[in-house]
């Protein structure tokens, strides 16, 4: 099982809607609001790191409220 943390920056006014949308994606196990440099941190799980890459590129980054992401894979 591949796991990773996705740091997510949201467009102004889109934080809660983005969190709700992300939590509707089966691979997203949590999406927490933060007081750090990013707006949200999501924990994701998939069968491979390639699937995590596809998840970030095709689903998370395409979310209307997402402005930027950084992916940290758990080894």
N, C-alpha and C positions, 0 to 999 in steps of 0.2 A: 504494500500500500504506500503510495506517495502522498506526502503532506507538504503544505506550505502556508505561509502567512502572506497575505496581500495587503500592503498599505495603500489606502485609497484616499484621494483628494476629490472632494465633490464641488460641483458648481454651487454658488450661493443659493440658498433656499431649497436645495434638493437633498439635504442630508437624510431626513427621515424616509422619504420616498425611495431613495437609493438603498438604504438599509433594508427596507421591506422587500424591494425587488431582489436584492442579493439573497436574502433568506429564502426566497422561493426557488432558488437553484439548488438541486439535490446535492451537488458536490460541496456547496458552501455549508459548513458545519456551524459557523458562528460569524456574526458581523457586529462588532462592538464599536460604539461611539468612543472616541478618545479625546483627551485634552492635550495630546502631543502634537507633533508637527503635521500629522495626517488627520483626516476627519474620521476615518473608519479603519479598523483592522479586521480582516476576514481570515478565518482559518478554513482551508480547503483540503479535501481528500479526494484522490482519484486512484485508479489502478496503476498509473505510470506518470512520470514527470512530463512526458509528452502530452498526456491528457490535461494536466494542469496548465501547460502552455496554451493549448487550444482553448481551455476554459477562460483563461485570462484574455486572450486575444479576441475570441469570437463572442463571448458572453459578457464578461465583466467590463471590459473597455468599451463595449457597444452600449452599455447602459446609459440612458439619457443623462443621468446626474453625475456620471463619473468624468472627472477632468483629467486625472493622472493616476498611475499606479506604479508601485514597485513590488516585485515578487521576491520573497525570501523562501527558498526551498529548505525543508527540514531533511537533513541527511541521516 
